[in-house]
Structure formats: structure tokens, C-alpha cells
Amino acid sequence: MKKHLFTSERIIFCELRTEDYIDILNLRKNTHVRKYLWWPVDEWSFDLQFREMLDTQELEIYFILRNKQDQKFIWILCVTKYHWSEDYELSYEINPDFWWKGYASEWCKKVLEYAFWSLWLAEIYAETQEKNIASIRLLEKLGFTKKDRLIRFDEWQGVYFLEK
């Protein structure tokens, strides 16, 4: 049984478990979701990625969000090390069935609150392709400000920052 970390009116926030493998693999294979993601989705590569996700380091966490009514997988939201630095990053991959429903900022706010008050982080980063307007709008709505831009994975990325 999954450990529920917390809930909202419509959502259950759970810890990542091995049973989530298929849901996340299907999410990452979705062409709409893939539009702004760089990593490969072949089975071998995904197996490695998923094992790394399960073996998170101290202060890192992957949240699996499910619909409270039918337990349908909605998205994965995580706080992990920001690339190869000592900083932490908020990142997310959302099931397209739940795009444009107005839930993303509510869910991210809960996870940011958790990161700041339970993980004791003082600041957090987020990085998104400059082409990903929906993600940029979400980050700005959450209070992130653009700190930098860089080329990573052959695309311009905006680097955003939020302090506690």
C-alpha cells in the first residue's frame, strides 16, 4: 500500500513506489509530454532512470499524484538535486488528460511548502525550455523569477529561482 504524504480536495500525494513504473513509462512515452524532455524513453534507459528515482538521496523526493476518486495517475512532481550542483530543483511531468484544468499551481504550491518546511530548503530552482510557455507561466505564477538562461540539451533553457 502506498504511503499518502498528504492530500488535497481532489488529489492524493504518494511516495514513488515500484508499482508506479508503468504509469511513469507511459507518461514519458507520450508525444505531448516528450515535446520538452530530452532523455530517451527506450525500455533499457527508462529502467535505469526509474531505479535512480527509487534510490533518491537525502532531501530528494518524488511525489506521485493520483485522483482521489478513481486513483488515476495524474503526474509526477519532484524535488531533486539541480543537475550537478548542491542546489535543489522542482520538476514535473503531467498527464495530458489533466492539462489546462487549473490544478498545477495548487499542487506545486503544496510541494514547495513541503520542500521549504519539511526538507528545510531555503531556495529552489526550476529549469524549463524557453519554448515551453505553459511551464514558464506556471513558474511565474508560483513566484519564481528568471535568474539565467543557458543552452542545455541543444535548447535554450530558462533557469528560475524561488526563495523561502
N, C-alpha and C positions, 0 to 999 in steps of 0.2 A: 504494500500500500504506500502511496506517495505521501510524503510529509508536506502538509499545507503550511507554508510560511505565513501567509496572510491572505485575506480575501477582500474583494470589494463587492459592490452590489451585484455585479454581473460576472465577476472573474475569480478564479482560484489561482493563486500563485504557488507553484510547486517547485521543489528542487528537481534538478535534472536527474533522471534515472535511466537505466539501460533500456527500459521499455519504451522510451521516447525516440529510440533510434529511427524507426520507420517514419514517424511524423516529421522529424527534422530532415531526414534524407529526402522525403517528398517535397518539403518546403524548399530545400536547396536545389532541387531539380526543376522547380517551377520557373519557366522562362521569364515571367514578370518579376519574380524575386531576383533572379540571376542578373538582371539588367545592370545592376550596380555592384555586383560582387565579383571579385577577381579569382577566387580559388576554384580549383577543379571539383567536379562532382562525381567522378568515377567512383565505383564501389571501394577500390583499394584506398584511394586518397581520403574518402569520407570515413572509412573505418579508422584511419589514423587520427583524423580530426576529432571524431567522436570520442575516441579513447582519451585524447588530450583534454577534451571538455569534461569528461568524467573525473579526470585526475587534476582538478583545479588546485591552484596554490592557495596559500593563506590569503585571505581578503578577496579572493575571486569567487564569484557565484554566477551560476546560470539559472535563470528562472524560466520555467515552462508555464505559460499562461493557458488556461483552459476555461471554456464557457461553463459557468456554474450549472446551467440547466441540463446540458447534454454531454458535458465533459469533452467537447470537441476541441482539438488543438487549435490555438489561435496564433501564438507566436512564441519566439524565444527572445528573451531580453537578458543581457548580461553586463556584469561589471568585471573587467579583466585588466591585466597589465596592458598598458598602451604601447604596443609594438615592443621595442627593446629598451624601454625606459623604466624608471621607478614609478612613473605616474600610472593612473588608472583611467579606463575608458568605459563609457556607456555605449553599448551597441545593441542592435535589434534586427530581427528578420521577422516580417509579419506575413501571415497567411493572407493572400489577396482577397479572400472572401470577407475579410474584416477591414479592408482599406476604406478610407473615406467615411467611416462610421463615427468619427469624433472621439474614439476611445484612447488613442495613442498617448496624448498628453497626460490624461488621467493615470494611465498605467506607468508611464515613465516617471511621473512625479512620485508615485509610491516607491519605485525602485531607487530613485535619487535620495528620497528621505531615508530609506534603508541604508544606502551607501554612506550617507553623511552621519547618521546617528547610530547605526548598528555596527558598521565596519569602521567607523571613526575616520573616514576620509575627509580631508579639508578642501579638496578640489577634485574635479573630474574633467576629463577631456571627452570629445567625440569627434570623429572624423567621417566626412562623407564626400562623395564626388560632388563637384560643383554643378554637375548636370542634374543631380538629384534634388530638385526644388522642394518636393514634399518633405524630405528629411531635413533640409535646411530650415524650412518653415517650422517644423516641429521643434528643432533645437532652439530656434529663436524664441518660440512660444514658451519654452521651458526656462528661458533666461540665459541660455548660453550666448556668448559673444565670440565673434570670429577673431582668432588670435594670429592665424598664419594661413598660408596656402603653400602647397608643395605638390610635386609630381610623385605619385606612388602608383605602382601597377599600371604605368603608362597613361595615367589620367590625372588631371588637376583635382586635388582634394582640398577641401576647406577644413581647417583644424579649429575646433570650437572649444571653449573653456567655460567652466562654471565653478564658482567658489561657494562654499557653505554659507 
